Each structure stands twice: as C-alpha cells, then as structure tokens.
Amino acid sequence: MFGIKDKIAIITGASGSLAGSIAKSFAEAGVKLALLSRKESSLTELIEEINAIGGSAKAYEADILDEKSLETVKDQILSDFGRIDILLNIAGGNLPGATIGVDKTIFDLSIDAFKTVTDLNLNGTVIPSIVFGKAMSEQKEGVIINYSSMAVERVITRVAGYSASKAAMENFTRWMAVEMALKFGEGVRVNAIAPGFFIGKQNRALLTNEDGSYTQRGEDIIRNTPMKRFGEVEELNGAVQFLSSDAAKFITGIVLPIDGGFSAFSGV
Ligand SMILES: NC(=O)c1ccc[n+]([C@@H]2O[C@H](COP(=O)([O-])OP(=O)(O)OC[C@H]3O[C@@H](n4cnc5c(N)ncnc54)[C@H](O)[C@@H]3O)[C@@H](O)[C@H]2O)c1
C-alpha cells in the first residue's frame, strides 16, 4: 500500500537540503528521479550519492519561474521516462531582504524583496504544478506535494513576505486539489506538507550560534515545540512517501504539519 517503486518523480530545488534528503529516500524506495536545478552542476554530488545506493536519477536545468524552460524540461522528462507520477515542489525559501530587521518595523520592509519572495514561493509552485500537472491530467494519475511552512499556521515575527506567500501557496494547494478531482477525476491528488523547524542552509545562522548553542530565536522555537527539539530533515520523508503512495489515495487538498507539536501548542 505504501509502495512507490518504479514511480517517476520530479523534484524542484533539488540542490537544497530537504530535497537532497527526500531524493535519497525516494531512490532507496525504488523511485526514478528527475532532479531540477537552475545549475545542473549543483546536482553532480547528489546524483553520485544516488548512484552509489543503486538508485536512478537524472539532472535537468530549469528555473521554476520560467514557464518555457519548464516546458522544455517536461518534454525531455517525458521522452526519458515516459510519464510523470510525482511532483515535489520543494524550491522556495526566505530571502534576507524580505525579513524585517530586529530594530525595524513593517514600514522598513523592502517592497521589492516582498515581491521577489512572493514570486519564488507562490509562483514557483504554481508554474511547475501547471506545467507538470498537465501531463498528470492527461494520464489521469499523479501526485503533487508542495512544501509549505509553519510560518503559515502561526505568525513568525519579522518574516512577512515568506509567510504570506506560503499561505497563498497553501490556498492554491487546496484550490488545485479541488480543480483536479472535479475536472480530471480522482487520480490526480494535490497536497502539501508544512515542516516545522529543521536546521538547514537557510536558517542555521538564525537558529544556532557558532558554538552550537541556540540563538534567542532558536530558544523561542524550542520553548514553543512540545517535543523540545528541532526536526531532523529525514523525519519529513516518511510523510512525503505516504502522501505519494496509494495508502493516501483518498487524501487530497490537505496540509500535513510535521512539527513536533508546534502548531498544536498554545505555548502555555
Ligand atoms: N528547512 C526548514 O526548516 C524548512 C521549514 C519549512 C519549510 N521549508 C521549505 O522547504 C523547502 C526547502 O527548504 P530547504 O531548507 O531545503 O532550502 P534550501 O535553500 O536548502 O533549498 C531551496 C532550493 O530552491 C532552489 N531555488 C531557489 N530559487 C529557485 C528558482 N527560481 N528556480 C529553481 N530553483 C530555485 C535553491 O537553489 C535551493 O536548491 C523550501 O520551500 C522551504 O521554504 C523549509
């Protein structure tokens, strides 16, 4: 029921931390991978690691905000693999300019940075979903999983643009799930995961000091996490495999929190 062997999966933002982990986990489960990155060379190491565990992966160069480059890559993937079963929209993240400084307020926010981060996190999921989702609608089968964030469910101070754009992306997840089921049948499912706090490239400096201790921000998060720790990146992979598999075949339009209880906790 949970098996995903021989499925064809596309992963956007494949050179990132969370993407690398699920790519290896999928490879171990027998999934064949089409890995997307703006720079193909950024995927060399990951592909070697996947080959070393007997997996199968191919790199493709594309910008998730560029519909034409995605259309070209879709044709290449369909010619290389024959179909598209799973799309993981992982590319995304916060941008330094879109976060309000410690001593600043919303009135210091850079509108340009707000627009850029919105483009990345909202349109960066919408455009690949439309391009690759079309192939799924023609097959009448497929799974899309978007990577949202806890910053939607609970307000994270200073992080304005990232939170608003992930919130819009969650709404789009539900919207597209309904659209696909109503117009193309139950075979194409669209869901999202909402990771809590996982230390990676983007947030390491924000959450930990050089000596490994937590920053004030890191301490605040742990205080609000009933499990009293940050997540391990690998702890997302079981949920993604579940949503990708037939075990979840009646599940569409949900956002699954993976957060050590953060979203359930009032802090009291
Ligand atoms: N790490 C966490 O704690 C955490 C928590 C919640 C949500 N998330 C979300 O999970 C996803 C992955 O996070 P991560 O920590 O692995 O980040 P990461 O920075 O390691 O990976 C993001 C990837 O997206 C790629 N990317 C950015 N813009 C792109 C574009 N225009 N075209 C193609 N690729 C582009 C980057 O090159 C990078 O490889 C993001 O969407 C992030 O918002 C992460």
The ligand as an SDF file (V2000), in Angstrom:
LIG
                    3D

 44 48  0  0  0  0  0  0  0  0999 V2000
   14.4690   23.9730    6.3760 N   0  0  0  0  0  0  0  0  0  0  0  0
   13.3360   24.2180    7.0630 C   0  0  0  0  0  0  0  0  0  0  0  0
   13.3080   24.2220    8.3050 O   0  0  0  0  0  0  0  0  0  0  0  0
   12.0480   24.4680    6.3240 C   0  0  0  0  0  0  0  0  0  0  0  0
   10.9110   24.6530    7.0950 C   0  0  0  0  0  0  0  0  0  0  0  0
    9.7000   24.8910    6.4490 C   0  0  0  0  0  0  0  0  0  0  0  0
    9.6500   24.9090    5.0750 C   0  0  0  0  0  0  0  0  0  0  0  0
   10.7790   24.7390    4.3420 N   0  0  0  0  0  0  0  0  0  0  0  0
   10.6260   24.7970    2.8840 C   0  0  0  0  0  0  0  0  0  0  0  0
   11.1700   23.6340    2.3070 O   0  0  0  0  0  0  0  0  0  0  0  0
   11.7760   23.9490    1.0520 C   0  0  0  0  0  0  0  0  0  0  0  0
   13.2370   23.5160    1.0460 C   0  0  0  0  0  0  0  0  0  0  0  0
   13.9130   24.1570    2.1230 O   0  0  0  0  0  0  0  0  0  0  0  0
   15.4760   23.9530    2.3660 P   0  0  0  0  0  0  0  0  0  0  0  0
   15.7170   24.2990    3.8020 O   0  0  0  0  0  0  0  0  0  0  0  0
   15.9180   22.6190    1.8560 O   0  0  0  0  0  0  0  0  0  0  0  0
   16.0500   25.1370    1.4920 O   0  0  0  0  0  0  0  0  0  0  0  0
   17.3390   25.2180    0.5320 P   0  0  0  0  0  0  0  0  0  0  0  0
   17.7110   26.6670    0.3940 O   0  0  0  0  0  0  0  0  0  0  0  0
   18.4010   24.2720    1.0100 O   0  0  0  0  0  0  0  0  0  0  0  0
   16.7390   24.7180   -0.8640 O   0  0  0  0  0  0  0  0  0  0  0  0
   15.9510   25.5280   -1.7080 C   0  0  0  0  0  0  0  0  0  0  0  0
   16.3150   25.2510   -3.1510 C   0  0  0  0  0  0  0  0  0  0  0  0
   15.4850   26.0160   -4.0410 O   0  0  0  0  0  0  0  0  0  0  0  0
   16.2810   26.4180   -5.1320 C   0  0  0  0  0  0  0  0  0  0  0  0
   15.7060   27.5780   -5.8420 N   0  0  0  0  0  0  0  0  0  0  0  0
   15.5220   28.8280   -5.3800 C   0  0  0  0  0  0  0  0  0  0  0  0
   15.0100   29.6070   -6.3630 N   0  0  0  0  0  0  0  0  0  0  0  0
   14.8590   28.8170   -7.4700 C   0  0  0  0  0  0  0  0  0  0  0  0
   14.3860   29.0470   -8.8150 C   0  0  0  0  0  0  0  0  0  0  0  0
   13.9340   30.2350   -9.2050 N   0  0  0  0  0  0  0  0  0  0  0  0
   14.4030   28.0100   -9.6980 N   0  0  0  0  0  0  0  0  0  0  0  0
   14.8420   26.7970   -9.3000 C   0  0  0  0  0  0  0  0  0  0  0  0
   15.3090   26.5180   -8.0510 N   0  0  0  0  0  0  0  0  0  0  0  0
   15.3170   27.5370   -7.1480 C   0  0  0  0  0  0  0  0  0  0  0  0
   17.6300   26.7570   -4.4840 C   0  0  0  0  0  0  0  0  0  0  0  0
   18.6800   26.7640   -5.4250 O   0  0  0  0  0  0  0  0  0  0  0  0
   17.7780   25.6070   -3.4800 C   0  0  0  0  0  0  0  0  0  0  0  0
   18.3840   24.4940   -4.0720 O   0  0  0  0  0  0  0  0  0  0  0  0
   11.5790   25.4510    0.8350 C   0  0  0  0  0  0  0  0  0  0  0  0
   10.4210   25.6580    0.0560 O   0  0  0  0  0  0  0  0  0  0  0  0
   11.3880   25.9680    2.2530 C   0  0  0  0  0  0  0  0  0  0  0  0
   10.6340   27.1540    2.2720 O   0  0  0  0  0  0  0  0  0  0  0  0
   11.9730   24.5290    4.9320 C   0  0  0  0  0  0  0  0  0  0  0  0
  1  2  1  0
  2  3  2  0
  2  4  1  0
  4  5  1  0
  4 44  2  0
  5  6  2  0
  6  7  1  0
  7  8  2  0
  8  9  1  0
  8 44  1  0
  9 10  1  0
  9 42  1  0
 10 11  1  0
 11 12  1  0
 11 40  1  0
 12 13  1  0
 13 14  1  0
 14 15  2  0
 14 16  1  0
 14 17  1  0
 17 18  1  0
 18 19  2  0
 18 20  1  0
 18 21  1  0
 21 22  1  0
 22 23  1  0
 23 24  1  0
 23 38  1  0
 24 25  1  0
 25 26  1  0
 25 36  1  0
 26 27  1  0
 26 35  1  0
 27 28  2  0
 28 29  1  0
 29 30  1  0
 29 35  2  0
 30 31  1  0
 30 32  2  0
 32 33  1  0
 33 34  2  0
 34 35  1  0
 36 37  1  0
 36 38  1  0
 38 39  1  0
 40 41  1  0
 40 42  1  0
 42 43  1  0
M  CHG  2   8   1  16  -1
M  END
$$$$
